[in-house]
Each structure stands twice: as C-alpha cells, then as structure tokens.
Amino acid sequence: PNSVQAIFVNMGLAKNAVEAGNLEEAEKRLEQALNTTDDKALEPLVRLRLARVKNGLKKHDEALSLLSKPAPEAYQPLIDELQADIYLAKGDRSSAIEHYRKAIEKTDPKSRTVGYLKMKLNELGESAS
C-alpha cells in the first residue's frame, strides 16, 4: 500500500534498523518508503534519510544522486551539509568545503547548526567566510 501510514511504518523500521547498526535493512525500508510515496511533502525527507544511510554504506554516488533531485528550500541546508559529508568521505575536500559554506549561507544565523557547520569547516582548516 502507498498510504502515508505505510511510509511512516517503513521510516520507523528504518530508524530502528539504524539504531541496531543494520544499515542494509534501513536502506531496504527507506527504498520501500521512497518507491511507494507520492506525497511531495514526505519524499524529500525520505530521500535525505536514505542518502544518509547510503553514505554510511559507502554508496556515495547513489547518495549524491538522491540529493540531486529538487527539494523544498527548507531542506537545502540539510542537503548541502550531507553533500559536504559525502564529498569529504569520497576525499573531495574542495567540494566538501563548498557545500559546508552553502549550508552555512542557507541556515538561520541564530541557529546552533551554524556553529556546528563552522566547526566542520574549521576541521578542514577553513573559515566560514
């Protein structure tokens, strides 16, 4: 069934799988949720979570592909940060820096997240400016 309830069930099972360290099961559950949703509000969230899991499984290109799809502006800082993390995992430092900076620009300056993103940049020997 492609009901919203089924999507949330798969997302919940994926969360449990991640917490149990079973990323393969989480990937399967999130792919099921993504393939059954026609809810435009939920789809970007499912793609973001699936991309995180695929990054954890070292499926970096698949994760980047999921993040390349259009998403509401509110998701953009999260997408940029995850893209940066993925590029860093792939050894592409300059793309990681670029995406951390994009995430900082798109995040509310009063948010604690900005400090966290700046810390990630500092760890790469870069400043946020």
Protein Blocks (a to p, Z undefined) as FASTA:
>chain_A
ZZfklmmmmmmmmmmmmmnopaklmmmmmmmmmmmpccfklmmmmmmmmmmmmmmnopmk
lmmmmmmpccdfklmmmmmmmmmmmmmmnopaklmmmmmmmmmmmpcfkbmklmmmmmmm
mmnopafZZ
